[in-house]
Amino acid sequence: MTALAELKVFATHPHPCSYLPDQQATTLFIDPETTLDSNLYSDLADVGFRRSGPHVYRPHCESCNACIATRVDVNQFKPTRRQRKIHNRNQDLQVLELDSIDDEAAYQLYMHYITVRHQDGDMFPPSREQYDSFLNDSIGVTRYYGFHLNNKIIAVAVTDQMRHGLSAIYTFFDPEHDRRSLGTYAVLWQIEQTRKLGLDHLYLGYWIKECQKMSYKTDYRPLQLLINNRWLTLS
C-alpha cells in the first residue's frame, strides 16, 4: 500500500474563498494518477482529506486555518429532542440502496434542489456534466441511498464507505418537503447506518465557525474536530 509520505500532492494557486469573504484559499489535491483504494482513502480521511468527484483534497491556506475536518463518533452520539422528532416524523420513508443515480429522476431532483436552495453557490446553475462528475463513484466505495415516499424518490444521500467509517459526501432532496427536515434526517440515518455496519465514525466534511451554512454540523454531538493533526471532541 502507498504510504502517505510517498504521495504526490499538488496545490492550487490562491483563489477567492467560497465560504469567507475577502479571504484567499489554497487547496491541496492528491495526484489524480494515484491509485486510491479504500485503505488509502481511509488514511487520507484521518488526516483531513475529503473527496469531491474524482478529486481528493484538503484546504491548505497560507493565512487561515478556519476549515476544520469533522466526524461524529456514532457509538457515543445521542440525538437531541428536535432530532428525535425529525427521526420519528420520517419513519414512513423507505430507504433503498441504489445501484447508481445515473437516471433522470435523480438528476431532476438534484437540479430542483440546487435551483431552489443554492442559487448563491458554486453549483448553480446545475448541469448534467457537473452532476455526473461531482457525485461519481471514482474509487469504488460509494453508496447511493434513495429515500422514497409512496414509491417516489424525495431525497438521495451519497456516501463513501471507508475502513472505519462512512463519509457523507452530499445529500440532495425535494425542497417541497421542507417540514420533514430531510437534510437532518439523512445525517441521522447515516449515523444509524454507520453503527449498523459496525463502523465508528460518520465524516461530515469541513466546519467553519464563522460560516452559518456549516453551523448545523455542531448539532451532532459529540462532534470530533481535527485540530493540529489530532481528533479532539467537541462535547
BAKE-927901 format. One record per residue: x, y, z of N, C-alpha, C in turn; residue in three letters. Coordinates in Angstrom, 1 decimal. Layout:
BEGIN
ATOM     n_xx     n_yy     n_zz    ca_xx    ca_yy    ca_zz     c_xx     c_yy     c_zz   rest
ATOM        X        Y        Z        X        Y        Z        X        Y        Z    ALA
...
***
This chain:
BEGIN
ATOM     n_xx     n_yy     n_zz    ca_xx    ca_yy    ca_zz     c_xx     c_yy     c_zz   rest
ATOM      0.8     -1.2      0.0      0.0      0.0      0.0      0.9      1.2      0.0    MET
ATOM      0.5      2.3     -0.7      1.2      3.5     -0.8      1.2      4.2      0.6    THR
ATOM      2.4      4.6      1.1      2.4      5.4      2.3      2.0      6.8      2.1    ALA
ATOM      1.4      7.5      3.1      1.0      8.8      2.9      2.2      9.7      2.5    LEU
ATOM      3.4      9.5      3.1      4.5     10.3      2.8      5.0     10.2      1.4    ALA
ATOM      4.6      9.1      0.7      5.1      8.9     -0.7      4.1      9.5     -1.7    GLU
ATOM      3.0     10.0     -1.3      2.0     10.5     -2.2      2.5     11.8     -2.9    LEU
ATOM      2.2     12.0     -4.1      2.4     13.3     -4.8      1.2     14.2     -4.5    LYS
ATOM      1.4     15.4     -4.1      0.3     16.4     -3.8      0.6     17.6     -4.6    VAL
ATOM     -0.5     18.2     -5.2     -0.4     19.4     -5.9     -1.2     20.5     -5.2    PHE
ATOM     -0.8     21.8     -5.3     -1.5     22.9     -4.7     -2.1     23.8     -5.8    ALA
ATOM     -3.2     24.3     -5.6     -3.8     25.3     -6.5     -3.2     26.7     -6.2    THR
ATOM     -3.3     27.6     -7.2     -3.0     29.0     -6.9     -4.0     29.5     -6.0    HIS
ATOM     -3.7     30.5     -5.2     -4.7     31.2     -4.3     -5.9     31.7     -5.2    PRO
ATOM     -7.1     31.5     -4.6     -8.3     31.9     -5.3     -9.3     32.3     -4.2    HIS
ATOM    -10.3     33.1     -4.6    -11.3     33.6     -3.7    -12.0     32.4     -2.9    PRO
ATOM    -12.0     32.6     -1.6    -12.7     31.5     -0.7    -14.2     31.5     -1.0    CYS
ATOM    -14.7     30.3     -1.1    -16.1     30.1     -1.3    -17.0     30.3      0.0    SER
ATOM    -16.3     30.4      1.1    -17.1     30.5      2.4    -16.9     31.8      3.2    TYR
ATOM    -15.7     32.3      3.1    -15.4     33.5      3.9    -15.1     34.7      3.0    LEU
ATOM    -15.8     35.8      3.1    -15.5     36.9      2.2    -14.1     37.5      2.5    PRO
ATOM    -13.5     38.0      1.4    -12.2     38.7      1.5    -11.1     37.8      1.9    ASP
ATOM    -11.3     36.5      1.8    -10.2     35.5      2.1     -9.8     34.8      0.8    GLN
ATOM     -8.5     34.5      0.7     -7.9     33.7     -0.4     -7.7     32.3      0.1    GLN
ATOM     -8.0     31.4     -0.8     -7.9     29.9     -0.4     -6.9     29.2     -1.3    ALA
ATOM     -6.3     28.2     -0.7     -5.4     27.3     -1.5     -5.8     25.9     -1.1    THR
ATOM     -5.8     25.0     -2.1     -6.3     23.7     -1.9     -5.2     22.7     -2.3    THR
ATOM     -5.0     21.7     -1.5     -4.1     20.6     -1.9     -4.9     19.4     -2.5    LEU
ATOM     -4.4     18.9     -3.6     -5.0     17.7     -4.3     -4.0     16.6     -4.4    PHE
ATOM     -4.5     15.4     -4.0     -3.7     14.2     -4.3     -3.6     14.0     -5.8    ILE
ATOM     -2.4     13.6     -6.2     -2.1     13.4     -7.7     -3.2     12.5     -8.2    ASP
ATOM     -4.0     13.0     -9.3     -5.0     12.1     -9.8     -4.6     10.8    -10.5    PRO
ATOM     -3.2     10.7    -10.7     -2.7      9.4    -11.2     -2.5      8.4    -10.1    GLU
ATOM     -2.7      8.8     -8.9     -2.5      7.9     -7.7     -3.7      6.8     -7.7    THR
ATOM     -3.3      5.6     -7.5     -4.3      4.5     -7.4     -4.8      4.5     -6.0    THR
ATOM     -6.1      5.0     -5.8     -6.6      5.0     -4.5     -7.5      3.8     -4.2    LEU
ATOM     -7.3      3.2     -3.0     -8.3      2.1     -2.6     -8.9      2.5     -1.3    ASP
ATOM     -9.7      1.7     -0.7    -10.4      2.0      0.5     -9.5      2.3      1.6    SER
ATOM     -8.4      1.5      1.8     -7.5      1.7      2.9     -6.7      3.1      2.8    ASN
ATOM     -6.2      3.4      1.6     -5.5      4.6      1.4     -6.5      5.8      1.6    LEU
ATOM     -7.6      5.7      1.1     -8.7      6.8      1.2     -9.0      6.9      2.7    TYR
ATOM     -9.1      5.9      3.4     -9.4      6.0      4.9     -8.3      6.7      5.6    SER
ATOM     -7.0      6.3      5.3     -5.9      7.0      5.9     -5.9      8.5      5.6    ASP
ATOM     -6.2      8.9      4.4     -6.3     10.3      4.0     -7.4     11.0      4.7    LEU
ATOM     -8.5     10.4      4.9     -9.6     11.0      5.7     -9.2     11.2      7.1    ALA
ATOM     -8.4     10.4      7.7     -8.0     10.5      9.0     -7.1     11.7      9.2    ASP
ATOM     -6.5     12.2      8.1     -5.6     13.4      8.3     -6.3     14.6      7.6    VAL
ATOM     -7.6     14.5      7.4     -8.3     15.7      7.0     -8.7     15.9      5.5    GLY
ATOM     -8.4     14.8      4.7     -8.7     14.9      3.3    -10.2     14.5      3.0    PHE
ATOM    -10.7     15.0      1.9    -12.1     14.8      1.6    -12.2     14.6      0.1    ARG
ATOM    -13.3     13.9     -0.4    -13.4     13.6     -1.8    -14.5     14.4     -2.4    ARG
ATOM    -14.3     14.9     -3.6    -15.3     15.6     -4.4    -15.1     15.1     -5.9    SER
ATOM    -16.0     14.2     -6.3    -15.9     13.6     -7.6    -14.6     12.8     -7.6    GLY
ATOM    -13.7     13.0     -8.7    -12.5     12.2     -8.8    -11.4     12.8     -7.9    PRO
ATOM    -11.6     13.9     -7.3    -10.6     14.6     -6.6    -10.6     14.4     -5.0    HIS
ATOM     -9.4     14.1     -4.5     -9.3     14.0     -3.0     -8.4     15.2     -2.6    VAL
ATOM     -9.0     16.0     -1.7     -8.4     17.4     -1.4     -8.4     17.7      0.1    TYR
ATOM     -7.7     18.8      0.4     -7.7     19.3      1.7     -7.3     20.8      1.6    ARG
ATOM     -8.0     21.7      2.4     -7.6     23.1      2.4     -6.2     23.3      2.9    PRO
ATOM     -5.5     24.2      2.4     -4.1     24.5      2.8     -3.8     26.0      2.6    HIS
ATOM     -4.5     26.8      3.3     -4.4     28.2      3.1     -3.3     28.9      3.9    CYS
ATOM     -2.6     29.8      3.3     -1.4     30.4      4.0     -1.7     31.1      5.2    GLU
ATOM     -2.8     31.9      5.3     -3.1     32.8      6.4     -4.4     32.5      7.1    SER
ATOM     -4.9     31.3      6.9     -6.2     30.9      7.5     -6.3     29.4      7.8    CYS
ATOM     -6.8     29.0      8.9     -7.0     27.6      9.2     -8.4     27.4      9.7    ASN
ATOM     -9.3     28.1      9.1    -10.7     28.1      9.6    -11.4     26.8      9.2    ALA
ATOM    -11.0     26.1      8.1    -11.7     24.9      7.7    -11.2     23.7      8.6    CYS
ATOM    -12.1     23.1      9.3    -11.7     22.0     10.3    -12.5     20.8      9.9    ILE
ATOM    -11.8     19.7      9.7    -12.4     18.4      9.4    -13.2     17.9     10.6    ALA
ATOM    -14.4     17.3     10.3    -15.2     16.9     11.4    -15.7     15.4     11.2    THR
ATOM    -16.0     14.8     12.3    -16.6     13.5     12.2    -17.4     13.2     13.5    ARG
ATOM    -18.5     12.4     13.4    -19.3     12.1     14.5    -18.9     10.7     15.1    VAL
ATOM    -18.7     10.6     16.4    -18.5      9.3     17.0    -19.9      8.6     17.2    ASP
ATOM    -20.2      7.7     16.2    -21.6      7.2     16.2    -22.0      6.4     17.4    VAL
ATOM    -21.0      5.8     18.1    -21.3      5.0     19.2    -21.6      5.8     20.5    ASN
ATOM    -21.2      7.1     20.5    -21.4      8.0     21.6    -22.5      9.0     21.3    GLN
ATOM    -23.0      9.0     20.0    -23.9     10.0     19.6    -25.3      9.9     20.3    PHE
ATOM    -25.8     11.0     20.8    -27.1     11.0     21.4    -27.9     12.1     20.8    LYS
ATOM    -29.1     11.7     20.1    -29.9     12.7     19.4    -30.5     13.7     20.4    PRO
ATOM    -30.7     14.9     20.0    -31.4     15.9     20.7    -32.9     15.7     20.6    THR
ATOM    -33.7     16.4     21.4    -35.1     16.2     21.3    -35.6     16.6     19.9    ARG
ATOM    -35.1     17.6     19.3    -35.5     18.0     18.0    -35.1     16.9     17.0    ARG
ATOM    -34.0     16.4     17.1    -33.5     15.3     16.2    -34.4     14.0     16.3    GLN
ATOM    -34.8     13.7     17.5    -35.7     12.6     17.7    -37.0     12.8     17.0    ARG
ATOM    -37.5     14.0     17.1    -38.8     14.4     16.4    -38.7     14.2     14.9    LYS
ATOM    -37.6     14.7     14.4    -37.3     14.6     12.9    -37.2     13.1     12.5    ILE
ATOM    -36.5     12.4     13.3    -36.4     10.9     13.1    -37.8     10.3     13.0    HIS
ATOM    -38.6     10.5     14.0    -39.9      9.9     14.1    -40.8     10.4     13.0    ASN
ATOM    -40.7     11.7     12.6    -41.5     12.2     11.5    -41.3     11.6     10.2    ARG
ATOM    -40.1     11.0     10.0    -39.8     10.4      8.7    -39.8      8.9      8.7    ASN
ATOM    -40.4      8.2      9.6    -40.4      6.8      9.7    -41.3      6.2      8.6    GLN
ATOM    -42.1      7.0      7.9    -42.9      6.5      6.8    -42.0      6.4      5.5    ASP
ATOM    -40.8      6.8      5.5    -40.0      6.8      4.3    -39.3      5.4      4.2    LEU
ATOM    -39.1      5.0      3.0    -38.4      3.7      2.7    -37.0      4.1      2.1    GLN
ATOM    -36.0      3.6      2.7    -34.6      3.9      2.2    -34.1      2.7      1.5    VAL
ATOM    -33.7      2.8      0.3    -33.2      1.7     -0.5    -31.8      2.1     -1.0    LEU
ATOM    -30.9      1.1     -1.0    -29.6      1.4     -1.7    -29.7      1.2     -3.2    GLU
ATOM    -29.2      2.2     -3.9    -29.4      2.3     -5.4    -28.1      1.8     -6.0    LEU
ATOM    -28.2      1.2     -7.2    -27.0      0.8     -7.9    -26.3      2.1     -8.4    ASP
ATOM    -27.0      3.1     -8.8    -26.4      4.4     -9.2    -27.5      5.4     -9.2    SER
ATOM    -27.1      6.7     -9.4    -28.1      7.7     -9.6    -27.9      8.4    -11.0    ILE
ATOM    -27.5      7.5    -11.9    -27.4      7.9    -13.3    -28.8      7.8    -14.0    ASP
ATOM    -29.8      8.4    -13.5    -31.1      8.3    -14.1    -31.8      9.7    -14.0    ASP
ATOM    -32.8      9.9    -14.8    -33.4     11.2    -14.9    -34.1     11.6    -13.7    GLU
ATOM    -34.8     10.7    -13.0    -35.5     11.1    -11.8    -34.5     11.7    -10.7    ALA
ATOM    -33.4     11.0    -10.5    -32.4     11.5     -9.5    -31.9     12.9     -9.9    ALA
ATOM    -31.5     13.0    -11.2    -31.0     14.2    -11.7    -32.0     15.4    -11.6    TYR
ATOM    -33.2     15.1    -11.9    -34.2     16.2    -11.8    -34.4     16.6    -10.4    GLN
ATOM    -34.3     15.7     -9.4    -34.4     16.0     -8.0    -33.2     16.9     -7.6    LEU
ATOM    -32.0     16.5     -8.1    -30.8     17.3     -7.8    -30.9     18.7     -8.4    TYR
ATOM    -31.4     18.8     -9.6    -31.5     20.1    -10.3    -32.5     21.0     -9.6    MET
ATOM    -33.6     20.4     -9.1    -34.6     21.2     -8.4    -34.0     21.7     -7.1    HIS
ATOM    -33.3     20.8     -6.4    -32.7     21.2     -5.1    -31.7     22.3     -5.2    TYR
ATOM    -30.8     22.2     -6.2    -29.8     23.3     -6.4    -30.5     24.6     -6.8    ILE
ATOM    -31.4     24.5     -7.6    -32.1     25.7     -8.1    -32.8     26.4     -7.0    THR
ATOM    -33.5     25.7     -6.1    -34.3     26.3     -5.1    -33.4     26.7     -3.9    VAL
ATOM    -32.5     25.9     -3.5    -31.7     26.1     -2.2    -30.3     26.7     -2.4    ARG
ATOM    -29.7     26.6     -3.6    -28.3     27.0     -3.7    -28.0     27.9     -4.9    HIS
ATOM    -28.9     28.9     -5.1    -28.6     29.8     -6.3    -27.4     30.7     -6.0    GLN
ATOM    -27.0     30.8     -4.8    -25.8     31.6     -4.5    -24.5     30.8     -4.4    ASP
ATOM    -24.6     29.5     -4.8    -23.4     28.6     -4.6    -22.7     28.3     -5.9    GLY
ATOM    -21.6     27.6     -5.8    -20.7     27.3     -6.9    -21.4     26.3     -7.9    ASP
ATOM    -22.4     25.5     -7.4    -23.0     24.5     -8.3    -24.2     25.0     -9.1    MET
ATOM    -24.5     26.3     -8.9    -25.6     26.9     -9.7    -25.0     27.7    -10.9    PHE
ATOM    -25.6     27.5    -12.1    -26.8     26.6    -12.4    -26.3     25.2    -12.5    PRO
ATOM    -27.2     24.2    -12.2    -26.8     22.8    -12.2    -26.7     22.4    -13.7    PRO
ATOM    -25.9     21.4    -13.9    -25.8     20.8    -15.3    -25.6     19.3    -15.1    SER
ATOM    -25.9     18.5    -16.1    -25.7     17.1    -16.0    -24.2     16.7    -15.9    ARG
ATOM    -23.4     17.4    -16.7    -22.0     17.1    -16.6    -21.4     17.3    -15.2    GLU
ATOM    -21.8     18.4    -14.6    -21.3     18.7    -13.2    -21.8     17.7    -12.3    GLN
ATOM    -23.1     17.3    -12.4    -23.7     16.3    -11.5    -23.0     14.9    -11.6    TYR
ATOM    -22.7     14.5    -12.9    -22.0     13.2    -13.1    -20.6     13.2    -12.5    ASP
ATOM    -19.9     14.4    -12.7    -18.5     14.5    -12.2    -18.5     14.5    -10.7    SER
ATOM    -19.4     15.3    -10.1    -19.3     15.6     -8.6    -19.7     14.4     -7.8    PHE
ATOM    -20.7     13.6     -8.3    -21.2     12.5     -7.5    -20.9     11.1     -8.0    LEU
ATOM    -19.8     11.0     -8.8    -19.5      9.7     -9.4    -18.8      8.9     -8.4    ASN
ATOM    -18.7      7.6     -8.6    -18.0      6.6     -7.8    -16.6      6.4     -8.3    ASP
ATOM    -15.7      7.3     -8.0    -14.4      7.3     -8.7    -13.5      6.3     -8.0    SER
ATOM    -13.7      5.9     -6.8    -12.8      5.0     -6.1    -13.4      3.6     -5.9    ILE
ATOM    -14.7      3.4     -6.2    -15.4      2.1     -6.0    -15.9      1.9     -4.6    GLY
ATOM    -16.1      3.0     -3.8    -16.5      2.8     -2.4    -17.8      3.6     -2.2    VAL
ATOM    -18.4      4.1     -3.2    -19.6      5.0     -3.0    -20.9      4.2     -2.9    THR
ATOM    -21.7      4.6     -2.0    -23.1      4.0     -1.8    -24.1      5.1     -2.0    ARG
ATOM    -25.1      4.8     -2.8    -26.2      5.7     -3.0    -27.5      5.3     -2.3    TYR
ATOM    -28.0      6.1     -1.5    -29.2      5.7     -0.7    -30.4      6.6     -1.1    TYR
ATOM    -31.5      6.0     -1.6    -32.6      6.8     -2.0    -33.7      6.7     -1.0    GLY
ATOM    -34.3      7.9     -0.6    -35.3      8.0      0.4    -36.6      8.1     -0.4    PHE
ATOM    -37.6      7.2     -0.2    -38.8      7.1     -1.0    -40.0      7.4     -0.2    HIS
ATOM    -40.9      8.1     -0.7    -42.3      8.3     -0.2    -43.3      7.9     -1.2    LEU
ATOM    -44.1      6.9     -0.8    -45.1      6.3     -1.8    -44.5      6.0     -3.1    ASN
ATOM    -43.3      5.4     -3.1    -42.6      4.9     -4.3    -42.0      6.0     -5.1    ASN
ATOM    -42.0      7.2     -4.6    -41.3      8.3     -5.3    -40.1      8.8     -4.5    LYS
ATOM    -39.0      9.0     -5.2    -37.7      9.4     -4.6    -37.8     10.8     -4.2    ILE
ATOM    -37.6     11.2     -2.9    -37.6     12.6     -2.5    -36.3     13.0     -1.9    ILE
ATOM    -35.3     12.1     -1.7    -34.0     12.5     -1.2    -33.0     11.4     -1.6    ALA
ATOM    -31.8     11.9     -1.7    -30.6     11.0     -2.0    -29.5     11.3     -1.2    VAL
ATOM    -28.9     10.4     -0.5    -27.6     10.5      0.2    -26.5      9.8     -0.5    ALA
ATOM    -25.5     10.5     -0.8    -24.3      9.9     -1.5    -23.2      9.8     -0.4    VAL
ATOM    -22.8      8.5     -0.2    -22.0      8.2      1.0    -20.8      7.3      0.6    THR
ATOM    -19.6      7.6      1.0    -18.5      6.7      0.8    -18.3      5.8      2.0    ASP
ATOM    -18.0      4.5      1.7    -17.7      3.6      2.8    -16.2      3.3      2.9    GLN
ATOM    -15.7      3.7      4.1    -14.3      3.5      4.3    -14.0      2.4      5.3    MET
ATOM    -12.8      2.2      5.7    -12.4      1.1      6.5    -13.0      1.2      7.9    ARG
ATOM    -13.1      2.4      8.4    -13.6      2.6      9.8    -14.8      3.6      9.9    HIS
ATOM    -15.4      3.9      8.8    -16.5      4.9      8.9    -17.1      5.1      7.5    GLY
ATOM    -18.2      5.9      7.5    -18.8      6.4      6.3    -18.5      7.9      6.2    LEU
ATOM    -18.4      8.4      5.0    -18.2      9.8      4.7    -19.4     10.3      4.0    SER
ATOM    -20.1     11.3      4.6    -21.3     11.9      3.9    -20.8     12.9      2.9    ALA
ATOM    -20.9     12.4      1.6    -20.4     13.2      0.5    -21.3     14.4      0.2    ILE
ATOM    -22.6     14.0      0.0    -23.6     15.0     -0.4    -25.0     14.5     -0.3    TYR
ATOM    -25.9     15.3      0.1    -27.3     15.0      0.2    -28.1     16.0     -0.6    THR
ATOM    -29.1     15.6     -1.4    -30.0     16.5     -2.0    -31.4     15.9     -1.9    PHE
ATOM    -32.4     16.8     -1.9    -33.8     16.4     -1.6    -34.8     17.4     -2.2    PHE
ATOM    -36.0     17.0     -2.1    -37.1     17.8     -2.6    -37.4     18.9     -1.7    ASP
ATOM    -37.2     20.2     -2.0    -37.4     21.3     -1.1    -38.9     21.4     -0.7    PRO
ATOM    -39.8     20.8     -1.5    -41.2     21.0     -1.2    -41.6     20.2      0.1    GLU
ATOM    -40.7     19.3      0.5    -41.0     18.6      1.8    -40.2     19.2      2.9    HIS
ATOM    -40.2     20.5      3.0    -39.4     21.3      4.0    -39.7     20.8      5.4    ASP
ATOM    -41.0     20.5      5.7    -41.4     20.2      7.1    -40.6     19.0      7.6    ARG
ATOM    -40.2     18.1      6.7    -39.6     16.8      7.1    -38.1     17.0      7.6    ARG
ATOM    -37.5     18.2      7.2    -36.1     18.4      7.5    -35.3     17.3      7.0    SER
ATOM    -35.4     17.0      5.7    -34.7     15.9      5.1    -33.2     15.9      5.2    LEU
ATOM    -32.6     17.0      5.2    -31.2     17.1      5.4    -30.7     16.6      6.7    GLY
ATOM    -31.4     17.0      7.8    -31.1     16.5      9.1    -31.4     15.0      9.2    THR
ATOM    -32.5     14.6      8.6    -32.9     13.1      8.7    -31.8     12.3      8.0    TYR
ATOM    -31.3     12.8      6.9    -30.3     12.0      6.1    -29.1     11.8      7.0    ALA
ATOM    -28.6     12.8      7.7    -27.5     12.6      8.6    -27.8     11.6      9.7    VAL
ATOM    -29.0     11.8     10.3    -29.3     10.8     11.4    -29.4      9.4     10.9    LEU
ATOM    -29.9      9.2      9.6    -30.0      7.9      9.1    -28.6      7.3      8.8    TRP
ATOM    -27.7      8.2      8.3    -26.3      7.8      8.0    -25.6      7.4      9.3    GLN
ATOM    -25.9      8.1     10.4    -25.3      7.8     11.7    -25.7      6.4     12.1    ILE
ATOM    -27.0      6.1     11.9    -27.6      4.8     12.2    -26.9      3.7     11.3    GLU
ATOM    -26.8      4.0     10.1    -26.2      3.1      9.1    -24.8      2.8      9.4    GLN
ATOM    -24.0      3.8      9.8    -22.6      3.6     10.2    -22.6      2.6     11.4    THR
ATOM    -23.4      2.8     12.4    -23.4      1.9     13.5    -23.8      0.5     13.2    ARG
ATOM    -24.8      0.4     12.3    -25.3     -1.0     11.8    -24.1     -1.7     11.1    LYS
ATOM    -23.3     -1.0     10.4    -22.2     -1.6      9.7    -21.0     -1.9     10.6    LEU
ATOM    -21.1     -1.6     11.9    -20.0     -1.9     12.8    -18.9     -0.9     12.7    GLY
ATOM    -19.1      0.3     12.1    -18.1      1.3     11.9    -18.2      2.3     13.0    LEU
ATOM    -17.2      3.2     13.1    -17.1      4.1     14.3    -17.5      5.5     14.0    ASP
ATOM    -17.2      6.0     12.8    -17.4      7.4     12.6    -18.2      7.7     11.3    HIS
ATOM    -18.9      8.8     11.3    -19.5      9.4     10.1    -18.8     10.7      9.9    LEU
ATOM    -18.1     10.8      8.8    -17.3     12.1      8.5    -18.3     13.0      7.8    TYR
ATOM    -18.3     14.3      8.3    -19.2     15.3      7.8    -18.5     16.4      7.0    LEU
ATOM    -17.3     16.2      6.6    -16.6     17.3      5.9    -16.1     18.4      6.8    GLY
ATOM    -15.9     19.6      6.2    -15.3     20.7      6.9    -16.3     21.6      7.6    TYR
ATOM    -15.9     22.1      8.8    -16.7     23.1      9.5    -15.9     24.3      9.7    TRP
ATOM    -16.6     25.5      9.5    -16.0     26.8      9.6    -16.9     27.5     10.6    ILE
ATOM    -16.3     27.9     11.7    -17.1     28.5     12.8    -17.8     29.8     12.4    LYS
ATOM    -17.2     30.6     11.5    -17.8     31.8     11.0    -18.8     31.7      9.9    GLU
ATOM    -19.0     30.5      9.4    -19.8     30.2      8.2    -21.2     29.6      8.7    CYS
ATOM    -22.3     30.4      8.5    -23.6     30.0      9.0    -24.0     28.7      8.3    GLN
ATOM    -23.7     28.5      7.1    -24.2     27.3      6.3    -23.6     26.0      6.9    LYS
ATOM    -22.5     26.1      7.6    -21.9     24.9      8.2    -22.2     24.7      9.7    MET
ATOM    -23.0     25.6     10.3    -23.2     25.6     11.7    -24.0     24.3     12.1    SER
ATOM    -24.8     23.7     11.2    -25.6     22.6     11.5    -24.7     21.4     12.0    TYR
ATOM    -23.5     21.3     11.6    -22.6     20.2     11.9    -22.4     20.0     13.4    LYS
ATOM    -22.4     21.2     14.2    -22.2     21.1     15.6    -23.5     20.6     16.3    THR
ATOM    -24.5     20.4     15.6    -25.7     19.8     16.2    -25.6     18.3     16.5    ASP
ATOM    -24.6     17.7     16.0    -24.4     16.2     16.1    -23.2     16.0     17.1    TYR
ATOM    -23.6     15.8     18.4    -22.6     15.7     19.5    -22.6     14.2     20.0    ARG
ATOM    -21.4     13.8     20.4    -20.1     14.6     20.4    -19.5     14.6     19.0    PRO
ATOM    -19.2     15.8     18.6    -18.5     16.0     17.3    -17.0     16.0     17.5    LEU
ATOM    -16.3     15.4     16.7    -14.8     15.4     16.7    -14.3     16.3     15.7    GLN
ATOM    -13.3     17.1     16.1    -12.7     18.1     15.2    -11.2     17.8     15.1    LEU
ATOM    -10.7     17.9     13.8     -9.2     17.6     13.6     -8.5     18.9     13.8    LEU
ATOM     -7.8     19.1     14.9     -7.0     20.3     15.2     -5.6     19.9     15.5    ILE
ATOM     -4.7     20.5     14.7     -3.3     20.3     14.8     -3.0     18.7     14.7    ASN
ATOM     -3.7     18.1     13.8     -3.5     16.7     13.4     -3.9     15.8     14.6    ASN
ATOM     -4.8     16.3     15.4     -5.4     15.4     16.5     -6.9     15.6     16.5    ARG
ATOM     -7.6     14.4     16.6     -9.0     14.5     16.7     -9.4     14.8     18.1    TRP
ATOM    -10.1     15.9     18.3    -10.5     16.4     19.6    -12.0     16.4     19.7    LEU
ATOM    -12.6     16.1     20.8    -14.0     16.0     20.9    -14.6     17.3     21.4    THR
ATOM    -15.6     17.8     20.6    -16.4     18.9     21.0    -17.7     18.4     21.7    LEU
ATOM    -17.8     18.4     23.0    -18.8     17.7     23.7    -20.1     18.6     23.8    SER
***
